[in-house]
């Protein structure tokens, strides 16, 4: 009983009390059946062992602010992404299977990414090496084959509208994580506070992490992800090269 009360309290604390019946997107609100109030987590990564592929609660789409990556030494690892004049803004970092507490890892499976799938990504990732890494690290935990997983990545990316003020790097400026989050929520009407996080490192914008239902039909509440967002009052947004 105490555990359920505490979980409910945390959910309310993240501002998700507005996650009412009108926000349910699956029949009979079935997307809420795996809520942290009622779910017994099948796997705890801190205990070690292997997680079964396909066993997770929701996805996190991680979108990285490319100028921050390039300014932080990324130019040595991804020359095309960081080439002068390339100037991508938010790029796909990955689509990560998650539990409401923790995440699956060590899922086993075949970590090889066929060239036929890799060559069909058509710029979905800023670098093919990143796509291979993401398949080995996260894709094998999805329970899908490579083609199915990367179709999910593309669907998630296409479901998110990048705010107009963040579509392309302009001059370097300062903002707040809250303002970045507000811009995403304004650009994506079904997105709510508590369904995403803005991350930073040493006062610099790093990523927008947006939570999707397992079937990618809509955004979902993800209290643990939201609480892990940037706590700085002001962050720098680097410009393109």
N, C-alpha and C positions, 0 to 999 in steps of 0.2 A: 504494500500500500504506500509506504513512504517513497519507494522508488518511483512509483507512478506519479505521485504528487510532485516529486522533484523534477521529473522529466517534463511534466506539464508546465511547471513554473518556468523552466528554461525556455520552452517554446514561446510562452507569452512574453518573456523578457526580450526576445528578439523582434518583437513587434508583429508577430504572426497571428495575433488574435483575429485579424481580419480574414484569415484563411477559412472562410465559411463555406456553406453549401454552394453558394453562387460561384465559387472559384473551383469547384470540382469539375474535372474535365472528362472523367471516365464514367461509364454507367454506374449509377448508384454510389458514386463517390468511392469506387473501389481503389482508386489511387491512394486513399488514405488508410488502407488496411494495414500497411507496413509502417505506421507511425511510431515514433519513439516511445509513445505511451504504452503500446501493446506488444511491441516487437521483442522477442528474445533473440539476441544476436548470435548467429551461428558460428561466427569466427572472430577472434580477437587477434590482430596482428602482433600484439605484444606477447602473446603466448607462443608464438612461433608456429611451425607447421605449415601446411599448404591449404589454401582456400580453394574450394571447388569452383571451376569455371562456370560463369553464368549466375552465380549466387551473389547478388548484390541488390541494393535498394534503389539506387538512382544514379544518374550520371552527373559529372561536373564537366562542363565545357570550359577549358582554360584558354583565354585569349591573351596573348602577351603583347605588351607595347614594344614594338620592334626597336625604336630608337633607344630605349633603355637597355635592351639586350646588346645592341651594337656598341653603345657607349661604354658598357661594362665589360668589354673584352670579347664580345661575341663576333666581332669582325674577323677574328682569327679562326673561328670555327665555322662560320657560314659567310663566305665571301659574297655569294650572290645576294643574299638577304641584305647585307650591309654595304653593298657596292654604292659608291657615290651616285646619287640620282635615283636609286631604287625607291627609297622613301615609303616603304609600307608602314601603315599605322599598326592597328591590332592585327595579329596573325594567329593562326591556330597553333597552340602549344600541344593540346591533347584533349581527348575525351576520356574521362577517368571513371570507371565503376567505383561506387562508394557505398559504404554502409552508413546508417544514421550515426553510428559511432565507429570510427575507424574505416578501414578500406581493405579490400582483398589484395593479397600479394602471393608470390610464389605459387602461381596457379598451375604451373606446368604447361603442357601442351607444346605444340610446334611453334617455335619462335621465328621460323623462317618466313620471310615475306616474299611471295613470288614476284618476279619482275613484271608479270602481266598486271598484277594489282598495283604495284608501285608506279609503273609507267602510266596507269590510268588515273592517278590522283590529280593530275592537271593543275598543279599549283595550290592544292588544298593546304599543304604545309609549305613553309618557306624553304625547307631543305629536305631532301630525300633521306638523309641520315637521321633526321628527327623523326620522320615517319617510321623508319625501321625500328628506332629505339622505342617509340610509343607503342608499336605493335607488341614488341617483346615484353615491355614493362606493364602495359595496361590492356592492350587489345586481347591478349590470350585469356584475360580474366573475364571478358565479356561473354564467353560461351559461344561466340559466333566465329565463322571462318573469316579470313582477312577481307574478302570482298564485302561481306555483310557488315563487319565492324566499320570499315571505312565509309560505307554508305551511311551508317549512323553518324559518323563524324561530319560528313557533308550535310546531312539533314539538320543536325544541331547547329552547324555554322550558318546555314541559310535561314534558320528560324530566328536568328538574332539580328536585329537592326543596330548597326553601330551609330551612336549619336553623331549628328552632323559636325559638331565641334571636335570630334575625335576621329574622323574618318581619314584624315591625312595629317601628318606632322607639319605644323607651321613653325612659328618662332617658339623658342623655349619659354615656358611660362610656369607659374605656380597655381595650384588649385588645392582642393581638399578631397580626400577619399569620398566624403559624403557627397560632394558636388559631382564627382564622376559617377557615383551610384545613382544619383538623382537623374543624371543625363541618360543613363541606360534605361531607367524606369520610365522616363518620359518618352523615349523612343520605342519602348516595348510595352504596350498597354497592359499586358497580362503579367508582367513582372512586378513583384512586390518586394518591399524591404524584408530581409530575412531569406530571400531566395538567391542571393548572390553575395559575393565579397569582392572588394577591391584590395589588392595586396601591394605592398611597397617594400623596398629594401633601402636602408640608409637614406630615407627621405625622398626616394625616387619611385615614381609609378612603375609597377611591374606588370600586374595582370588584372583582368576582370574575370572572375570565376562564377559561372552561372549554372544553376542546378536545374536539371531536367528530370522528368519522370523516366522510368526505365524504358518505356516505349516511345519516348521523345514527343509525346502529344502536347505537353505543356511544361511550364516551369513549376518547380515544387519548392516547398520550404525545406531548408537544410540548416538547422540551427548551429551545428558544429562548424560547418564551413563558414557561415556568416560571422560567427564569433572570432574566427581566426583572421579576419580582415585587418587591414592597416589601421593602427590607432593614432597615427600622426595627425596633427591638426592641419598641416600644410605639406604638400608634396610637390616636387618638381616634375614637370612633364617635358622630357628632352625633345628637341626638334630633330628632324631627319638630317641626314648627312648631305 
